[in-house]
Structures are given as structure tokens and as C-alpha cells.
Amino acid sequence: MGTPDFSVPTLEALIKAGHSIVGVYCQPDKQKGRGKQVQMPPVKVAALKHNLPVFQPVTLRDEQVQAELEALQPDVVVVIAYGKILPPWLIRLPQYGCINVHASILPKYRGAAPIHYAILNGDTKTGVTIMHMDDGLDTGDIIDIVETDILPGETTGQLFERMAVLGGETIVPVLTRWVNGEIVAIPQDDTMATHTAKITKEMGHIDWSKPANEIVNLIRGLNPTPGCYTYLDGKRLKVWSGEVVPSDTTHCLIDVHGKHVPIAISATTVPGTIVSKTAGLGVFCGDGNILLLTEVQPENKKRISATDFINGHQIKEGIVFGDSM
């Protein structure tokens, strides 16, 4: 049971290992893009490539769906980013249970967006948890955990791809040991748990009064979707990448790639002020450090380097990023 790209490596790994896949469940096809063309979920595409039976129920809380699943007589159900809450009868249906591949080190970051929040919070480590599902949301006993470092500057999109592969590499040996009775699942410590809320577009609005490092984590965490943004002259400017560079307010110097560059900071400089146009857009942040924007996207335009943006627009030091109005 899985739906997006993230689920595909796990399905492929189970197939390659020789398991008999009696059914593949994913979300229904949806209209996407400006043309509203109906597209199949990535898991469905992968399943059909291997001639596997695909099921796309709108809800699992239906007698016909229940009868259909019971007829399949699965020994185990592997769930990864399916997008539906499993009813109690389904959790108890397979002999070896429903096994969830979760993209964080549980109990931290339960819920729908664990990869986003690991980066938003500036974590340096994450992992894949294989969990024996129960009736709660990501509350089941832990079967195994495989950790991985979050690389400096890594975005949610980049980490997403690595974690998807890690899930596929992890599930096969763990599943074999689980079915053979070689693993005793360990209960989670609920006092250590947090729930990750749904990511929204509004979360991408940059508050320049925040510390520079916190803003960088926001940019990384919401890349590639929904993306971060600020406003310049009432127009939205998306921000795709940047790095923190410490400022020396005494000498008004900033170290950019080993070079000292003069910046325009004074006692009256407010957060959101452009203080440098060297090697990118240097923006003054709430903690006094500079966030050097390196890739941006003007409204209704393509992504470009901050340097090209500066060259193509009348950007002056002292301009302040603000709200839409």
C-alpha cells in the first residue's frame, strides 16, 4: 500500500526479492496540471509495469473493499506513504501484521511530513523506521531503525530521494527477519513524540526578523514544494537557496567565500534590508547575520541566480523586502 514516488523503491525491492505481491493499493487517479489531465499515481505505474493487480478504493471503510482484501489473504501488508488511515479490521487481517515504512526516527516526527520537519528544525540526522502498525497514527511498536545523516545544505527534495531508496534497501532484510520471528518489536516512548502538521503554502512566507539560520532551514525544508517567498515592490519573489554569512557590524564587513566584502549596515538597519549585492543578495536578518540568497524566482518567471536577478533589475542596497501590500 503506497501512492507517491517515495513508495516505488520499496515496491520494486519487494518484487526483486521474489515476494508474491497479491495486490497493490494506491490512491485513485487524479487530475493534475493546467490541462487537468488524469494521471496515475507512481506506484500504480510501477505495479502495472510488473503486471501486478492494482486496487484504488476511495475509502477502505467499505464492506466490498473489506471483502476484496480478505479474499486476497495477504500474509503481511507493507505500507509506505499510502495516504489513507487503515481501519482496525485491516490492521488485524494479515498473519504478520501491517508493516509501515516511516521516514523518520520514531517516535519523533509522527504524521505526514517527517522529512520536511527534520530539515525545518535543523536536524543533522534522520532515518527510516520499520513499524508494526496499531490503531494509532504512527504509534506502533518499532521493528527496526536505519539512520542516515542529513547533509549540509540538503533540501527536502534531495533528502526525499535518498530516504525513498533507503526504505527500499531496508524493508526486504527486515521483513524476512520479522516473519522468521528473529525480531522483537519495541514499544515507542510516547512522551518523546511530536506530530508533524500538514505543510501549507503560507508557511513559505519569510519573516526576516527570524534568525538567518532558521530562515535557511525554512528555504531548504520547503524546497521543492511549496517553496519560500518574500515580496519586493509588491511582487512575490520566490527564494530557492541561500547560505548564512556572519556579519561584523563593527567594521561593516561580511565574509563571502573567504573574501571580505563591504556591507551597508547601521544602527537603523531593519530585518529584510538588502545590504550587499556581491555574490548574491545579502539580506539582513533578525539576529544580525546576513542571509546570502543565491537562487530566486521573480513572479511568473523562471528560476535564476541571484546575480542574474540583480543584473536584470534595479536592485539597490537599502531596499527592504516586505509584504504584498
C-alpha positions as CSV (number, residue, x, y, z in Angstrom):
1,M,0.0,0.0,0.0
2,G,1.6,3.2,-1.2
3,T,1.0,6.1,-3.6
4,P,3.8,8.6,-4.5
5,D,7.3,8.3,-5.9
6,F,8.6,7.7,-2.3
7,S,6.8,4.3,-2.2
8,V,8.1,3.0,-5.5
9,P,11.6,1.8,-4.4
10,T,10.0,-0.3,-1.6
11,L,7.6,-1.9,-4.1
12,E,10.5,-2.6,-6.5
13,A,12.6,-4.1,-3.7
14,L,9.8,-6.5,-2.7
15,I,9.3,-7.6,-6.3
16,K,13.0,-8.1,-6.8
17,A,13.3,-10.2,-3.7
18,G,10.8,-12.6,-5.1
19,H,7.8,-11.9,-2.8
20,S,4.4,-12.7,-4.2
21,I,2.6,-9.4,-4.4
22,V,-1.1,-10.3,-4.3
23,G,-2.3,-6.7,-4.6
24,V,-1.0,-3.1,-4.8
25,Y,-3.2,-0.4,-3.2
26,C,-2.8,3.3,-4.0
27,Q,-4.9,6.4,-4.1
28,P,-7.3,7.0,-7.1
29,D,-6.0,8.6,-10.3
30,K,-6.2,12.4,-10.1
31,Q,-6.3,15.4,-12.5
32,K,-3.1,17.4,-12.4
33,G,-1.6,20.4,-14.2
34,R,-3.2,23.2,-16.1
35,G,-4.6,20.7,-18.7
36,K,-6.4,18.8,-15.9
37,Q,-5.1,15.5,-17.4
38,V,-5.8,12.4,-15.3
39,Q,-2.6,10.9,-14.1
40,M,-1.9,7.6,-12.4
41,P,0.0,7.5,-9.1
42,P,3.7,6.5,-9.5
43,V,3.0,3.3,-7.5
44,K,0.3,2.3,-10.0
45,V,2.6,2.9,-12.9
46,A,5.3,0.7,-11.3
47,A,2.8,-2.0,-10.5
48,L,1.3,-2.2,-14.0
49,K,4.8,-2.4,-15.4
50,H,5.2,-5.7,-13.5
51,N,1.6,-6.8,-14.3
52,L,0.5,-6.7,-10.7
53,P,-3.2,-6.2,-9.7
54,V,-3.9,-2.6,-8.7
55,F,-6.7,-1.5,-6.4
56,Q,-7.7,2.2,-5.9
57,P,-10.6,2.4,-3.4
58,V,-11.8,5.8,-2.5
59,T,-12.2,4.5,1.1
60,L,-11.2,1.5,3.0
61,R,-14.3,1.7,5.2
62,D,-16.5,-0.2,2.8
63,E,-17.8,-3.7,3.1
64,Q,-17.0,-4.6,-0.6
65,V,-13.4,-3.3,-0.1
66,Q,-13.1,-5.4,3.0
67,A,-14.3,-8.5,1.3
68,E,-11.9,-7.8,-1.6
69,L,-8.9,-7.6,0.8
70,E,-9.9,-10.6,2.8
71,A,-10.1,-12.6,-0.5
72,L,-6.5,-11.7,-1.2
73,Q,-5.4,-13.4,2.0
74,P,-2.2,-11.4,2.5
75,D,0.4,-12.7,4.9
76,V,1.7,-9.2,5.5
77,V,0.8,-5.7,4.3
78,V,3.6,-3.3,3.7
79,V,2.5,0.3,3.9
80,I,4.6,3.3,2.8
81,A,3.1,6.8,2.2
82,Y,-0.3,5.3,1.2
83,G,-2.3,8.4,2.3
84,K,-5.1,6.7,4.0
85,I,-5.7,5.6,7.6
86,L,-6.1,1.9,7.9
87,P,-9.2,0.7,9.8
88,P,-8.7,-1.7,12.7
89,W,-10.0,-4.8,10.8
90,L,-7.3,-4.3,8.2
91,I,-4.5,-3.9,10.7
92,R,-5.5,-7.2,12.2
93,L,-6.1,-9.1,8.9
94,P,-2.6,-10.3,8.0
95,Q,-0.9,-13.0,10.0
96,Y,2.3,-10.9,10.3
97,G,0.5,-7.6,10.6
98,C,0.7,-4.4,8.7
99,I,4.3,-3.1,8.5
100,N,4.9,0.6,7.9
101,V,8.0,2.2,6.4
102,H,8.2,5.6,8.0
103,A,10.6,8.4,7.0
104,S,11.9,9.4,10.4
105,I,13.3,8.1,13.6
106,L,10.2,7.4,15.6
107,P,8.7,8.4,18.0
108,K,10.0,11.8,16.7
109,Y,8.0,13.3,13.8
110,R,4.9,11.2,13.6
111,G,2.4,12.3,10.9
112,A,2.5,13.3,7.2
113,A,5.6,15.5,6.8
114,P,8.5,14.0,8.8
115,I,11.2,14.8,6.2
116,H,10.1,18.4,5.9
117,Y,10.2,19.0,9.7
118,A,13.6,17.3,10.2
119,I,15.1,20.0,7.9
120,L,12.9,22.8,9.1
121,N,14.1,22.1,12.6
122,G,17.8,22.0,11.6
123,D,18.3,18.3,12.4
124,T,21.6,16.7,11.3
125,K,20.3,13.1,11.5
126,T,17.2,11.2,10.4
127,G,16.3,7.7,9.3
128,V,13.8,5.1,8.3
129,T,11.7,3.3,10.9
130,I,10.0,0.0,10.2
131,M,7.0,-0.2,12.5
132,H,4.4,-2.8,13.4
133,M,1.2,-0.8,12.9
134,D,-1.5,-0.5,15.5
135,D,-4.7,1.6,15.7
136,G,-2.9,4.9,16.4
137,L,-1.2,7.3,14.0
138,D,2.5,6.1,13.8
139,T,2.3,4.8,17.3
140,G,3.1,1.1,16.6
141,D,6.0,-0.9,18.0
142,I,9.4,-0.4,16.4
143,I,10.7,-3.3,14.4
144,D,14.0,-1.6,13.2
145,I,15.5,1.8,12.6
146,V,18.2,2.7,10.0
147,E,19.8,6.1,10.5
148,T,21.3,8.5,7.9
149,D,22.9,11.9,8.2
150,I,21.2,15.0,6.8
151,L,23.9,16.6,4.6
152,P,24.8,20.3,4.9
153,G,22.5,22.3,2.7
154,E,20.4,19.3,1.7
155,T,16.8,20.1,0.7
156,T,13.6,18.2,1.4
157,G,13.5,17.1,-2.2
158,Q,17.1,15.8,-2.1
159,L,16.6,14.0,1.2
160,F,13.2,12.6,0.0
161,E,15.0,10.8,-2.8
162,R,17.7,9.4,-0.5
163,M,15.1,8.2,2.0
164,A,13.0,6.6,-0.6
165,V,16.0,4.5,-1.7
166,L,16.9,3.7,2.0
167,G,13.3,2.5,2.6
168,G,13.6,0.1,-0.3
169,E,17.0,-1.2,0.9
170,T,15.8,-1.6,4.4
171,I,12.4,-3.4,4.0
172,V,13.5,-6.7,2.5
173,P,16.0,-8.0,5.1
174,V,13.9,-6.6,8.0
175,L,10.7,-8.2,6.7
176,T,12.5,-11.6,6.4
177,R,13.8,-11.4,9.9
178,W,10.3,-10.3,11.2
179,V,8.5,-13.1,9.5
180,N,11.0,-15.6,10.8
181,G,10.5,-14.4,14.4
182,E,14.0,-13.0,14.7
183,I,12.9,-9.5,15.8
184,V,11.0,-8.4,18.9
185,A,9.3,-5.1,18.3
186,I,9.9,-2.4,20.9
187,P,7.2,0.0,22.1
188,Q,7.6,3.7,21.4
189,D,8.2,6.3,24.1
190,D,5.1,8.4,23.6
191,T,6.5,11.2,25.7
192,M,9.1,11.8,23.1
193,A,6.7,12.0,20.2
194,T,5.8,15.1,18.1
195,H,3.1,15.3,15.4
196,T,4.1,16.9,12.1
197,A,1.3,19.1,10.7
198,K,0.4,19.4,7.1
199,I,2.8,21.7,5.0
200,T,1.0,24.7,3.7
201,K,1.9,27.4,1.1
202,E,1.5,30.1,3.8
203,M,4.4,28.5,5.8
204,G,6.7,29.7,3.0
205,H,6.3,33.4,3.7
206,I,9.7,34.5,5.0
207,D,9.8,36.5,8.2
208,W,13.1,38.4,8.1
209,S,13.0,39.1,11.8
210,K,13.9,35.5,12.4
211,P,17.5,34.3,12.8
212,A,19.3,33.8,9.4
213,N,19.9,30.1,10.1
214,E,16.2,29.5,10.8
215,I,15.3,31.1,7.5
216,V,17.8,29.0,5.6
217,N,16.3,25.9,7.2
218,L,12.8,27.1,6.0
219,I,14.1,27.6,2.5
220,R,15.7,24.1,2.5
221,G,12.6,22.5,4.2
222,L,10.1,23.8,1.7
223,N,12.2,23.1,-1.4
224,P,10.9,22.0,-3.9
225,T,7.3,22.4,-2.7
226,P,5.6,24.6,-1.7
227,G,8.6,26.9,-1.8
228,C,9.6,30.0,0.2
229,Y,8.8,33.6,-0.9
230,T,9.1,37.3,0.0
231,Y,7.8,40.5,-1.6
232,L,9.7,43.2,-3.5
233,D,7.8,46.2,-4.7
234,G,4.5,44.3,-4.1
235,K,5.5,41.4,-6.3
236,R,6.2,37.9,-5.0
237,L,9.8,36.7,-5.2
238,K,10.4,33.0,-4.6
239,V,13.6,32.1,-2.8
240,W,15.2,28.7,-3.6
241,S,18.6,28.7,-2.0
242,G,20.8,30.7,0.3
243,E,23.5,30.5,2.9
244,V,24.2,32.2,6.2
245,V,27.3,34.5,6.4
246,P,28.2,36.2,9.7
247,S,28.3,40.0,9.7
248,D,30.8,42.1,11.6
249,T,28.8,45.2,12.4
250,T,31.9,47.0,13.8
251,H,33.7,47.0,10.5
252,C,30.7,46.5,8.3
253,L,32.3,43.6,6.6
254,I,31.0,40.2,5.6
255,D,32.9,37.1,4.8
256,V,31.7,35.7,1.4
257,H,33.6,32.6,0.2
258,G,36.7,33.7,2.0
259,K,36.5,37.3,0.9
260,H,35.7,40.4,3.0
261,V,33.0,42.5,1.3
262,P,31.7,45.8,2.5
263,I,28.1,45.9,3.5
264,A,25.7,48.7,4.4
265,I,24.6,48.1,8.0
266,S,23.8,50.8,10.5
267,A,22.0,51.1,13.8
268,T,18.8,51.7,11.9
269,T,19.0,48.8,9.5
270,V,15.9,46.7,9.8
271,P,15.5,42.9,9.0
272,G,14.8,42.3,5.4
273,T,17.1,45.0,4.1
274,I,19.4,44.3,1.2
275,V,22.8,45.1,2.4
276,S,25.0,43.6,-0.3
277,K,24.9,42.7,-4.0
278,T,28.2,40.8,-4.1
279,A,28.0,37.1,-4.9
280,G,24.2,37.2,-4.4
281,L,21.6,39.1,-2.5
282,G,22.8,39.8,1.1
283,V,19.8,40.3,3.3
284,F,20.0,41.5,7.0
285,C,18.2,39.1,9.4
286,G,16.8,39.4,12.9
287,D,19.9,38.0,14.6
288,G,22.2,40.4,12.9
289,N,23.6,37.9,10.5
290,I,23.3,38.0,6.7
291,L,21.4,35.6,4.5
292,L,23.0,35.4,1.1
293,L,20.3,34.5,-1.4
294,T,21.8,32.6,-4.4
295,E,18.8,31.5,-6.4
296,V,15.5,33.3,-6.7
297,Q,12.4,33.3,-9.0
298,P,10.6,36.5,-9.9
299,E,6.8,36.3,-10.2
300,N,5.7,34.5,-13.3
301,K,9.3,34.0,-14.3
302,K,11.8,31.1,-14.3
303,R,14.3,30.4,-11.6
304,I,17.6,32.4,-12.0
305,S,20.7,33.1,-10.0
306,A,20.5,36.0,-7.6
307,T,23.3,37.6,-9.5
308,D,21.3,37.5,-12.8
309,F,18.3,38.9,-10.8
310,I,20.4,41.8,-9.6
311,N,21.7,42.5,-13.1
312,G,18.3,42.4,-14.7
313,H,16.5,44.6,-12.1
314,Q,17.3,47.9,-10.4
315,I,18.3,46.4,-7.1
316,K,20.0,48.8,-4.7
317,E,21.4,48.4,-1.3
318,G,18.9,49.7,1.3
319,I,15.8,48.2,-0.4
320,V,13.7,46.3,2.1
321,F,11.8,43.1,1.4
322,G,8.3,43.5,2.7
323,D,4.7,42.3,2.4
324,S,2.5,42.2,-0.6
325,M,0.9,45.5,0.2
